Amino acid sequence: MKIIHTIKQMRIWHEEERLKGKRIAFVPTMGYLHEGHLSLVQVAKQDNDSVVMSIFVNPLQFGPSEDYGAYPRDIKRDTQLAEEAGVAALFLPEVLEMYPYYPQLTTIEVQEVSEVLCGASRPGHFTGVTTIVAKLFNIVRPDTAYFGQKDYQQVRVIKQMVQDLNMPLEIISVPIKREKDGLAMSSRNTYLSEEERKEAICLSEALCICRDNHDKGEKNAENLIRYMVQRINKEPSAVIDYIEICDAETLKPLSYVQRQAVVALAVKIGRTRLIDNIIIGGRA
Ligand code: AMP
């Protein structure tokens, strides 16, 4: 596996692969890798010749009171996991390499789909995401990029950016990897104490309750949400940031589930903010 630290080296590697006629896949991450990240690599390998993974904790997508400084980092372990997973090139730029001037003057903002859900509770977050992802796309120049459905809104926003700006690549969304008890894998799960880890199961359980009620015939969003709130409020450390049922495409809130919808939630367990989602009312 080639380890690359600079944009210049990344561009050279890209040219070499292109000359060999390789199809290049890209998996952008913030590191502290888990099976969710590695599942993106597995899917990427199926349809491509070479997989590039980036690890970059992007300061631009963290709010001033968020966990940028505390975000877990372990490059040595990540490098080993990426190599074992079959990553061809690991791009590990420093902040100064990506942002020689900070904050940079140009940003990318996607309207509407980035303003709801996490966009409403984390102002500026998606501008940080789309700006870094666009920069990484311009540096790595992949044929296809892979993102997790765990961050449903993120994939939706990125697909919109790619469509609106005619970026020459395809975006693929990969299903959520979960722990045995249902908790969605996340680098932030490492913040949880033993007790909080037990309580964190309430996110996926609430989503299952919602799906069961929906499958039994309940289509009223308010009712579906009420049962989820009841489940989450059983946990002493859980504080709901949002629970919403939205149109899977527009992310606009629904009163009744008559078509494919995303049930999305963000819950703080102690100091750790976790997100999860499921699709109901149609194919995932
Ligand atoms: P992150 O390092 O958290 O920014 O995540 C990097 C990529 O991995 C994003 O596309 C995430 O959606 C994806 N990802 C994170 N957790 C999971 C998971 N549990 N299952 C599938 N993909 C995931």
Boltz pocket constraint, residues with backbone or C-beta under 6 A from the ligand:
constraints:
  - pocket:
      binder: B
      contacts: [[A, 28], [A, 29], [A, 30], [A, 31], [A, 35], [A, 36], [A, 37], [A, 39], [A, 40], [A, 146], [A, 147], [A, 148], [A, 149], [A, 150], [A, 151], [A, 174], [A, 175], [A, 176], [A, 177], [A, 178], [A, 184], [A, 185], [A, 186], [A, 187]]
      max_distance: 6.0
